[in-house]
Amino acid sequence: MKLFFAVLALIIAILFAPMLLSPAPDNQSGKAVEGLPWQIEVRPDGSSRVSGLTMGASSMNDARTRFGEGEIALVAAPGEAASLELYFQDVTLGAVSGKLIATAEIAADTLAAMRQRSAKTEYMQSSTKKSLLADQDLVAAYAAPIRAIAFVPSINLDEAMIVQRFGQPAERIRTSAQAEHFLYPDRGLDITLDSESKELLQYVAPRDFVRLHEPLKSPGAKQ
């Protein structure tokens, strides 16, 4: 009888071992979800990978392949240099939907030339200008590597949710009465929690985290 129960216990252990070792599911299907906003793969070279895109290595075209066509344009706020951005109105990172912007790593003189050849320029909110690219610049634009990703989730985050999913931040910086930044330099992540606006997740390669951190140290820093 003892031998029977011992064999039965061994069979049960073998059957259920894979379930115990697998990652905890993030949805109701029982399967582990990949590509979620908090699943950041940090690489030995100081880069990072988020939802299938590697900062500094994946191209703007890779983002288009991953999320769909999107809208590519040169975007410039008043008093600032233009940046090449690829905007997606509706994407899903794992099981979290939202809006996403991929920003390209591209030389300033190339951006200036693209702006000169722009087919159309229009104003966005807060006097920000959006310049549509000339056809001749599209190939180079989509070939450019991704420098940063900004993600605005459709769900509302709060402090408890941020800490639960992303862990305790290395630093917190309040830039206004309503906005506070949760900083994760080892993962190249800045999460802005804003009581009057949607939350914003900004990703860069950890080796380039100064790009997110430095602007926050100046008086009157803005999101």
N, C-alpha and C positions, 0 to 999 in steps of 0.2 A: 504494500500500500504506500509506504514512504517513497519507494522508487517511482510509483505512478505519479504522485504529486510533484516530485522533483522534475520528471520529464515534462509534465504539464506546465510547470513554471518556466522551464527553459524555452518551450515552444512559444508561450505568451511573450517572453522577453524578446525573442527573435522577431516576432510579428510586429511588435510595437516600438522597437528600437528606432526605425527610420522616422517615426512620428515624433519621438522625443528629441531627435537630433536636428530636425529640420527647423528653419526659422519660423517665428510666430507669424501667423497670417495677419495682413492688414485689411482684410475685407471679410465678407461673410461666406465666400466660396470655399474657404479652407486652404487656399493656395497662397503662398507668400507673394506679395506684390513687389515688383522691382521698379526702379526709377522714381521713387518718391522723393519729395523735396529734401528730406533729412538724410537720404542715402547718398552720401558724398564719398567718393573714392579718392583718397589722397595718394599720390604717386611719389616714388622716391626722388624724382627730378623736381619736385616742388609744384607740379601741376595738380589738377584735380579733375574728376569726371563726374558730371551730374546728368542724370537721365540720358545716358548714352552719348553725351558731348563732352569732349576734353578741352579745357581752357588752354588756348595757345596752340592747339594741334588740329582740332576739328574745324572745318571751314563753315562759312555761312551757308554754303550749299548743303553741307551735312545737316544743318539745322532745318533747311527747307525739306530735305529728304525725310527727316525725323518727324516734323510737325505739319508739313504742307506748304503751300505756296507762300503765304505771308505777304507783307508789304515792305520792300526795301527802299530806303531813302536816306538822304543826308539831313541830320537834325541839328539845329544850332539855337541855343538859348541866347538871349541878348548879352553881348559882351563875352561870349564864349566861342571857342573854335567848334567847327562842325564835327560830328561823329557819324559814322556809317552804321545804321541800325536796321535790323530786320525784325518787324513787328508781327506778332501773331495774336489775333483777337481771342482765340479759344484753343487752348492746348490742354493736355492732361499729363501730369507728371505722376506716373503710377496710377493712383486713384484720386488725385487732387487736381481739379480743373482750375483754370485761370488764364490770365494774359501773360505773354512772355515777350521780352525784347532781347535779342542777341546783338551785341556791339562788336564791331570788327577791329582788329589790330591792323592799322594801315597808316602809311606815312602821311605826314601833314601836307606835304607838297602834292601828293596824289589826291588827297581830299580836296585841296584847293582847286586843282585842275578839274576834278569831277564837278565841283560846284559851279565853275565857270561854264561848263558844258551842260549844265542842268536844263532839262526840257521844261520844267515848271517849278515855281516856288510859291508856296502858300503859307499862311499863318495858322499856327495851332493855338492852343491855350497859352496864356501868359506871354504873348508876343514871341513865342518860339517859332522858328521858321523850319519848314519841311521842304526840301528840294528833291524832286524826282530825278532819277538818273537818266542820262542819255543812253540810248541803246548800246552805243559803243563801249560804255563803261560797265555794263552788267556782268560780263564774263569775269573781269578783274574783281568786281565787288563780291561776287559769290565765291570766288576762289580765296578771298582773304580769310585768315584764321580768326576764330572767335576769341576776343579778349575778355569779355564779361557777359553775364546773363543776369537779367532782372526778371523776377517773377512776382506777379500780383495774384495771390490765390483768391478764388471766389468765396471761400469760407472765411469767416472772421476768426482771427487768432487772438488769444490773450496771453498774458504772462505765463500762466500755468501750462497752457498747451505748448508754448515755445520751449519751456524748460523740460517738459515731459518728452518731447520728440527730439529736440536738439541738444539737451543737456544744459548745464549751467554755463553762461557765457564767460569768457575770460575777462571781459570788460563791458560796462554799460555806460553810455554817454547820452545825456539828455540835451537835445539841441533846441527845445522849445517847451512850453508848458504842456503841449499835447504829444510831442514826439520824443521817443527814446530809442536808441540803437543798442541792440544786443550783438556783441562782436565775438566772432569765433575765428581768430587769426590762423589757427592750425588747420582750419578747413576752408579758409578763404571766403567767409560768409559774414554778411551784415544783415540783420533783420531789423527793420524799422517798425516799431509798434506805435501807431498813431491813433489817438482817440477821435480825431476828426476826419480821418481819411483811411483808405484801405492799407493793409499791411504790405510791406515791400521786402522781398528777399533778393539780395544782390550777391552774386557769386563771381569770384575771380580766382585765379591760381593762388594758393597760399603764399607762394614766393612774391606775389604782387599785391599782397594785402595792404601795403602802404597806400595804394590808390584809393582804397575805401576809408582807411583810418585817418590819413593826413587831413583831408578836408574837414573832418569832424572836430579837429583840435583848434581850429580858428574861431574867434568870437563871431557869433551870429551865424554859425554853420547851418546850412540848409540841407534838406534831404535831396 
